[in-house]
């Protein structure tokens, strides 16, 4: 359940030094993350839509090297 107040945006951030290009984040959040030619994430502009927050949290939690973070703007 989303308990944040209305208007509080959350953004996806990637620790590029930790990322190893597994691509799981793009599988879990394809409308916000695509992969470059080497398999590293390219993040969408703006905040994660409210309807995708649950999947964004899962993508951050399931990242094999914990390089993906969901942060409040």
C-alpha positions as CSV (number, residue, x, y, z in Angstrom):
1,X,0.0,0.0,0.0
2,X,1.3,3.4,-1.0
3,X,1.4,5.5,2.3
4,X,3.2,8.6,1.0
5,X,1.3,11.9,0.9
6,X,-0.1,13.0,-2.5
7,X,2.4,15.0,-4.5
8,X,5.5,13.3,-3.1
9,X,7.4,12.0,-6.1
10,X,9.9,9.2,-6.1
11,X,12.7,8.7,-8.6
12,X,14.8,5.7,-9.6
13,X,18.6,6.2,-9.3
14,X,21.4,3.8,-10.4
15,X,24.8,3.5,-8.8
16,X,26.7,3.2,-12.0
17,X,29.9,2.0,-10.4
18,X,28.0,-0.9,-8.7
19,X,25.8,-1.8,-11.7
20,X,26.9,-4.9,-13.6
21,X,24.3,-4.8,-16.3
22,X,22.2,-7.7,-15.3
23,X,19.1,-6.0,-16.8
24,X,16.6,-7.3,-14.2
25,X,15.5,-3.7,-13.5
26,X,14.4,-3.2,-17.1
27,X,12.4,-6.5,-17.0
28,X,10.6,-5.4,-13.8
29,X,10.1,-1.8,-14.8
30,X,10.1,-1.6,-18.6
31,X,8.1,1.6,-18.9
32,X,10.7,3.5,-16.9
33,X,14.0,1.7,-17.6
34,X,15.5,0.5,-20.9
35,X,18.9,-1.0,-21.5
36,X,21.8,0.4,-23.6
37,X,23.7,-1.8,-26.1
38,X,25.8,-3.3,-23.2
39,X,22.9,-4.1,-21.0
40,X,23.2,-1.1,-18.6
41,X,20.0,0.8,-17.6
42,X,18.8,4.1,-19.1
43,X,16.4,5.7,-16.8
44,X,13.2,7.4,-17.9
45,X,12.7,11.1,-17.2
46,X,10.7,12.3,-14.3
47,X,9.3,10.5,-11.3
48,X,8.1,6.9,-11.3
49,X,4.3,6.8,-11.9
50,X,2.3,5.9,-8.8
51,X,0.9,2.9,-10.6
52,X,4.5,1.5,-11.0
53,X,5.8,2.2,-7.5
54,X,5.3,-1.4,-6.3
55,X,7.3,-2.8,-9.2
56,X,9.9,0.0,-8.8
57,X,10.4,-1.1,-5.2
58,X,10.7,-4.7,-6.3
59,X,13.2,-3.8,-9.0
60,X,15.4,-2.0,-6.4
61,X,15.1,-4.9,-3.9
62,X,15.8,-7.6,-6.5
63,X,18.8,-5.9,-8.1
64,X,21.6,-8.6,-7.8
65,X,24.2,-5.9,-6.7
66,X,21.7,-3.5,-5.1
67,X,22.7,-0.7,-7.6
68,X,19.1,0.5,-8.0
69,X,17.6,2.9,-5.5
70,X,14.2,4.4,-5.2
71,X,14.5,7.9,-3.7
72,X,12.1,10.7,-2.8
73,X,12.5,13.8,-4.7
